[in-house]
Amino acid sequence: MKLFLDTANFDEIREVASWGVLDGVTTNPSLCSKETVSFEDNIRRICALTPGPVSAECVSLKADEIVPEARALAGLAPNVAVKIPVGLEGLKATKTLAGEGVAVNMTLVFSAGQALLAAKAGARFVSPFIGRLDDISEDGMALVEEIVEIFGNYRIETEVIVASVRHPRHVIEAARLGADIATVPFAVMGKLVRHPLTDIGIERFLADWRKVKT
Ligand code: E4P
C-alpha cells in the first residue's frame, strides 16, 4: 500500500521524505490556508520534493470553471493530481480533464455510489473520508471495504485513497482491506513507527551492553 502525507506543510513533507516512506501528498484548501507561502509556490516546491502525486484542490463549483482551474493547477508540475469534489459538476469536469490526461482525485467521497461514478467519469483516484464518517457514528472503513470490493469486481483501475485518517488503526485496516493508498496526517505517520516495547527493548539492550563494556 502506498502512503501519502496529508498536509500542505513543506517541513513535514521533507521530514517524512527523509524516512524513505513517502509516496505522495494530498493537500486541501483548509491545509493550504495554514501555510504562509503562496498556494502555487507551495504546490510547486512540494511537487519537486515528492516522488509521486501531489493533490491540489480546485475551489470552483461549475464544470466550465473547474476545468480551466484544474488545467492551471496541473500546469504547476508534472506530478500534480487535481482534486475535485464529487458531484454532477465535478463529474462533468473530470470527464473532460481525464480525456486530456489530467490526473483527477475525486474528493469528499462518502458513498460507494459516488466512488463508482467518479471512476466511470475517469478519476484516477477516489478519496473516501473515513474519519468524518466515524465522527457521525457511521462506519468509514465499511465504505472502504465496499469500494475496494466493487473496484475489484470490475478491475476498475481508479485507486482508492483512504482519507480523513485519524489514527494508526485506520491505516492498518485500510491495508488489510487492500486499499491502494492511505493519506496520513504527520502526527499519525509518527505514531505508526512508535511502540513502547521497542523503546523499552532499546533501553534494556543498551543497559546490558554498558555492563559488558565496564
Ligand atoms: C484528504 O485528501 C483530505 O485532505 C483529508 O484527509 C481530510 O481529512 P480531515 O477530515 O481530517 O479534514
Residues whose N, C-alpha, C, O or C-beta is under 5 A from the ligand:
A	BS01	E4P	D6 T26 T27 N28 S127 G131 R132 A163 S164 V165 T183
